[in-house]
């Protein structure tokens, strides 16, 4: 049986990993949104790499919205913005769920909130 301290450390470790993965996904998606908005050349290797890295994350959202065109020919790909928001929300829910599960196991096994601290 794990102590409350070790469960707390495990919960922190797992949530740190989830936050890191989600933050990286959000960062790469935000870079793609900015590159698309600024009409970056698709011939540039960095742009190609970003597009290849984010394509699998975006395919569930492709076609949900048509692009939003601004004056000056700038375009906002709304499906990319939607993907960014969904991944941020799912990451938040995962972290909250893991945290609550860690707290739930500790509180209800021991019967005291102090055991979780």
Protein Blocks (a to p, Z undefined) as FASTA:
>chain_A
ZZfklmmmmmmmmmmmmmmmmmmmmmmmmmmmmmmmnopafkbmklmmmmmmmmmmmmmm
gokaccdddehhiacdfklmmmmmmmmmmmmmmmmmmmmmmmmmmmmmnopaklmZZ
